[in-house]
């Protein structure tokens, strides 16, 4: 069995997320089916992070296992040649047997993009057009609530939960990318639960554009119930930017 490490970028618009699902188009499903059509052999694909339906990625890290032995540059060229334009294998390297992209993750970086003004049509699928004025000082306060280690039960999906909902956010904040007219919220941490980043972003944006006090986010966080009225940010504004590993 051959192990290949791949870094992949994709536009998640047309896909029901990363993970293969019956009768649904997924990123891993497309990678697997295209590989099989080229090499007449199965490939087992495992990612460091599962992205949800509509979420994009610039630096998804993946292990591909197959009986086929192909030189990485050739494999990259041939596989990319048959993939649709919304998936790109950025590079492939050979790895030792047993390689798992989930091992030794230091932190994952997610970006969430907000458009304060209506974007051009070809950019609209990569950010949330939020038409209400944001108080950026208040946004900073809201985001800072989530820095550190907390029980994030209130800010992930209400289903498919494991017993441990404690997670750590190493860094969270925002920056304005003026040349693109975008506000970028960045979140870094070793691991996140389903919808966690989107629910954090939605809550912060909603509170920062209203009269709701920042203390309300504290209350929701400590109440540990996902059944609250703060919004979940749309999927298309979220991107898995990169995954950093311990050396």
C-alpha positions in Angstrom: 0.0 0.0 0.0 1.3 3.5 -1.0 0.7 6.5 1.2 0.5 10.0 -0.4 0.2 13.3 1.4 -1.8 15.9 -0.6 -2.6 19.5 -0.1 -5.9 20.4 -1.7 -7.8 23.6 -2.5 -11.5 23.6 -3.4 -14.6 25.7 -3.9 -17.2 24.0 -1.8 -20.2 25.6 -3.5 -21.3 22.5 -5.5 -20.6 19.9 -2.8 -22.4 18.5 0.3 -19.1 18.9 2.2 -15.8 17.0 2.3 -16.9 13.6 3.6 -18.4 11.0 1.2 -22.2 10.6 1.5 -24.6 8.3 -0.4 -26.1 10.0 -3.4 -24.5 13.4 -2.6 -21.7 15.1 -4.4 -18.7 15.5 -2.1 -15.1 16.6 -2.5 -13.6 13.3 -1.3 -16.1 11.4 -3.4 -15.1 13.3 -6.5 -11.4 12.7 -5.8 -12.0 9.0 -5.3 -14.1 8.5 -8.4 -11.7 10.4 -10.7 -8.7 8.4 -9.3 -10.5 5.1 -9.9 -11.4 6.1 -13.5 -7.8 6.9 -14.3 -6.0 4.1 -12.5 -8.7 1.4 -12.3 -8.0 1.0 -8.6 -9.6 2.2 -5.4 -8.1 5.0 -3.3 -8.8 5.6 0.4 -8.9 9.3 1.3 -8.6 10.7 4.8 -8.5 14.4 5.6 -7.2 16.3 8.5 -10.4 18.3 8.7 -14.0 17.7 7.5 -15.5 20.8 6.0 -19.3 21.2 5.8 -21.5 21.7 2.7 -20.6 24.9 0.9 -17.4 25.6 2.8 -14.2 26.2 0.9 -10.6 25.2 1.5 -7.2 26.5 0.5 -5.0 24.1 2.4 -6.8 20.9 3.2 -4.3 18.2 4.1 -5.2 14.7 3.0 -3.8 11.1 3.0 -4.5 9.0 -0.1 -3.8 5.3 0.2 -3.7 3.1 -2.9 -2.0 0.0 -4.3 -0.9 2.0 -7.3 2.6 3.3 -7.3 2.9 6.6 -9.2 5.6 9.3 -9.0 4.1 12.3 -7.2 4.6 14.9 -9.9 3.0 12.6 -12.5 0.2 11.8 -10.1 -0.5 15.4 -9.5 -0.6 16.3 -13.2 -2.7 13.3 -14.3 -5.2 13.5 -11.4 -5.6 17.3 -11.7 -6.1 16.8 -15.5 -9.4 14.9 -14.8 -10.7 16.9 -11.8 -13.3 19.6 -12.2 -12.2 23.2 -12.1 -13.4 23.6 -8.5 -10.9 21.1 -7.0 -7.1 21.5 -7.3 -4.4 19.2 -5.9 -1.7 21.7 -5.0 1.0 19.1 -4.3 1.6 15.5 -3.5 4.4 13.8 -1.6 5.2 10.2 -0.7 4.8 9.2 2.9 5.7 6.3 5.1 3.0 3.6 5.8 0.8 4.6 8.6 0.8 8.3 7.8 -2.3 10.0 9.2 -3.0 13.8 8.5 -4.8 14.1 11.8 -1.7 13.3 13.8 0.5 16.1 15.3 -1.8 18.9 14.3 -0.6 22.1 16.0 -3.5 24.3 14.9 -5.9 24.9 12.0 -6.6 28.3 10.6 -10.1 29.2 9.4 -10.9 32.5 7.6 -14.4 33.9 7.5 -15.0 36.7 5.0 -17.6 39.5 5.4 -18.5 41.9 2.7 -19.7 45.2 4.2 -20.7 46.3 0.7 -22.4 44.2 -2.0 -19.6 42.3 -3.8 -19.1 41.7 -7.4 -21.0 38.6 -8.7 -17.9 36.5 -9.1 -16.8 37.1 -5.5 -20.1 36.7 -3.8 -19.8 33.0 -3.2 -16.7 33.6 -1.1 -18.1 35.8 1.6 -21.2 36.9 3.5 -22.7 40.2 2.4 -23.7 41.7 5.7 -25.7 44.8 5.0 -25.9 46.2 8.6 -23.3 48.5 10.0 -20.8 46.8 12.3 -19.3 48.3 15.4 -15.7 47.0 15.0 -14.7 47.8 18.5 -17.6 45.8 19.8 -16.7 43.0 17.3 -13.3 42.8 18.8 -14.8 42.5 22.3 -17.2 39.8 21.1 -14.5 37.7 19.4 -12.3 38.0 22.5 -14.9 36.2 24.6 -14.0 32.9 22.7 -10.2 33.1 23.1 -8.8 30.4 25.3 -10.2 27.1 26.5 -14.0 26.8 27.0 -16.9 24.4 26.8 -18.3 25.3 23.4 -21.5 23.2 23.7 -23.6 26.3 22.9 -21.7 27.1 19.7 -21.8 23.9 17.7 -24.6 21.8 16.2 -27.2 20.4 18.6 -26.8 16.9 17.2 -23.9 14.6 16.4 -22.1 15.7 19.5 -19.4 13.8 21.3 -19.2 13.7 25.0 -16.4 16.3 25.2 -17.3 19.8 23.9 -14.3 21.6 25.4 -12.0 23.2 22.8 -9.2 25.7 22.7 -9.0 28.8 20.4 -5.4 30.0 20.3 -6.1 33.2 18.3 -9.2 35.0 17.1 -9.7 38.4 15.6 -10.3 40.3 12.4 -8.5 42.4 9.8 -9.7 44.5 7.0 -8.5 43.6 3.5 -9.1 46.9 1.9 -8.0 46.0 -1.7 -10.8 43.3 -1.7 -13.3 45.3 0.4 -13.4 42.4 2.8 -13.4 42.0 6.6 -11.6 38.8 7.4 -12.3 37.1 10.8 -9.5 34.5 11.6 -9.8 31.7 14.1 -6.9 29.4 15.0 -7.1 26.3 17.2 -6.2 22.6 17.2 -9.7 21.4 16.5 -13.3 22.6 16.0 -16.7 21.0 16.1 -19.4 21.0 13.5 -20.7 24.5 12.8 -18.5 25.9 15.7 -16.7 28.6 13.7 -19.9 29.6 11.8 -21.9 29.9 15.0 -19.2 32.0 16.7 -18.9 34.3 13.7 -22.7 34.7 13.4 -23.1 35.5 17.1 -20.3 38.1 17.1 -21.5 39.8 13.9 -25.1 39.9 15.2 -24.2 41.4 18.6 -21.7 43.8 17.0 -24.4 45.2 14.7 -27.1 45.6 17.4 -27.8 47.0 20.9 -27.3 43.5 22.4 -24.6 43.7 25.1 -21.4 41.7 24.7 -22.3 40.1 28.1 -25.1 38.2 26.3 -22.5 36.1 24.5 -20.9 35.3 27.9 -24.2 34.2 29.2 -24.9 32.0 26.2 -21.4 30.4 26.4 -21.7 29.6 30.1 -25.3 28.3 29.7 -24.0 25.6 27.4 -27.2 25.2 25.4 -27.1 25.4 21.6 -30.8 26.3 21.6 -30.4 30.1 21.4 -31.4 32.7 18.8 -28.0 34.0 17.8 -27.5 33.4 14.1 -25.2 30.9 12.3 -23.1 32.5 9.6 -23.6 31.2 6.1 -21.3 28.4 4.9 -20.0 30.2 1.8 -18.1 32.7 3.8 -15.9 30.1 5.5 -12.6 28.8 4.3 -10.1 26.3 5.8 -7.0 28.3 5.1 -4.2 26.1 6.4 -3.2 23.4 8.9 0.1 23.7 10.8 1.9 20.7 12.3 4.2 20.2 15.2 7.7 19.2 14.0 
